[in-house]
Every structure is written in structure tokens, then in C-alpha cells.
Amino acid sequence: MMAMDCRQYLENHPAATADARAHEASCAGCREFARSWELLREYPAVQPSTGFLLSVRRKLAPRILRFAAAVSAAAAVLLVAVVLRHTPAAKADLVTDEERELVENLDILQNYELLRTFELVGENGSTILEEKK
């Protein structure tokens, strides 16, 4: 059986095993550590004042709210990203030939009002429509 080292003693303190007692007897540092804990146990418990917890909550409230605001903003961004990522996109086969032609000739569509009222004028100053009559 291997002897206990200081790290093992400190990690397992307070341990009442034979290995722990043997290590404490042979190591002055660990004896002081164990004695410190015994002294702390003898010290009377500290009772907080009546408004102590309320004042701690009051002081922490602004920090908690700032933290909550940041977390909620991050959650909103994540939600939007998830919704946008999983929303089905418009399918290309739903576009008709007429719609495709309109998009391809967008400059003509933008000037549609002008083209609709445009009258063709012949050489003699009369409209072509009147000449055909």
C-alpha cells in the first residue's frame, strides 16, 4: 500500500483513515492545515443582519438585469436565425414565363406608362393610326 502524499491528504480532508492519520503525523504542513480547520470549527457561526440578504439582492439586481438583457438578445438573434434557416425558400419552378419575361425586361416595364401613351407620328405630322384609316 502506497503512503498518502500531501495532495491526496488535502483533497480528502477530513479523512479519518489510517493513511491520513499516518501522513498527518509525519508532515508538519498537513498538521497545521488540519489544526486550522479545527480552529475554524471552534469559531462561532456568523449571523447576517436582518437586511443583509435584501441589500445583496438590491446591489446585484442591475447586474442581473444587464446579464438577462444580453441573454435575451442573443436568444432572439438565435431564434431569428433558426426561423430563417428552416423557412422553405420560394421554388424556382413557380415562376411563370410571363413573370420571367417581365423581370428580364424591367426597363420596359418601368417606362410602361410612357409607352402606353406614346403616339407614333408620321413624316407629315399626322399619327400613323390616322394614316392607316
N, C-alpha and C positions, 0 to 999 in steps of 0.2 A: 504494500500500500504506500502511495506517494505522500510525502508530507505536504501540508497545505502551505501555499505561499500567501504573501500579503494581499494580492489582488483577489484571490479566492476568499480570504478572510473578510475583506471589506465588502465584497459582493454578497456574502451570505450572513453578514452580521445582522442581528444577534443570532448566532447558531450555538447550540449547547452540545455539539458533538465532541467526541474525544479529540478529534483532529483540531478543531477550533480552539479548545482549551489548551492543547499542547503548543499550538502556534502562538497563542497569546502569552503563554509562559516564557516562550523563547524570544519574543520580538517586543522590544520596548515601544516602538511606534504604534503597534496594534494594541498594546496595553493602554497607551494614552488615548487612543481612539475609543476603546471600549469604556474607559473611565469618563470621557467627555459625554458619551451617551448616557451613562448612569447619572451624571450631574444634571443633564438636561431633563431627565425623567423626574428628578427631585424638585425641579423648579416648578412653582405653582402655575397653573394654566392662566393665560391672559384672557380676560373677558373684554370684548369690544364694548364701546359705549353704545348707548341706545340708538343714536343716529348714524353710527359708523357705516353700516351697510347701505343706508339710504344715500349718504354723501358719496360713497364709492360709485353707486349706480348713476347718480347725477353727473359725476365727473366723466364717467365712461360713455354716457348716452350720446354726446356728439360724435365721438369716435365710432361708436357702433353704427350710428346713422350714416356716417360717411362711408363706412365699410359696406353697409346694406345698399346704399345708393350705387356704389361701384359694382357690387354683385348683381343687382337687379338690371343695371345697364348691360352688363356682359350677358346676362341671361336673355335679355331682349334681342341683342345682336345675334346670339346663337339661335334663338327661335326663328328670327327672320331668315337667317342663312339656311336653316333646315327646311323651312317652308319653301324658299326659293329653289333650293336644290331638288326637292321632291315634287315640285309642281310640274305636271306634264307640259311640255312645250307644244306650241301650235304645230300641227303636222303640215309639211310642205305640200302634200297631195290635196289639201283642202282649198288651195288657191286655184281659182278658175283661170282659164286662158284670158278672159276679158280683164280680170284683175291684174294679171301679169303684164298684159299689154298696156294698161293704164300706168303701171309703175314704170315700165320701160320708156313710156312717152310722157313723163311727168311734166316736162316743159310745155308740151302742147296742152295738157290738162290745166296747167296754171294760167294759160292765156285763153282758156275756153270762152270766156265772156267776150273777149276781143274778137276771136274768130267767129263767134256766133253772130255778132252784129256787123262784121266786116262785109262790105259790099264790093264786089269786083266792078271796076269801072273800065269801060271800053276806050278805044282810041278817040272817039268823038265826044267823050264826056258822058255818054249815057251808060247806064248799067248794063251788064251783059244779059241779065234776065230780061230787060226790056227789049233788047235786040233780038232775042230768040222768039219773041212773040210775033 
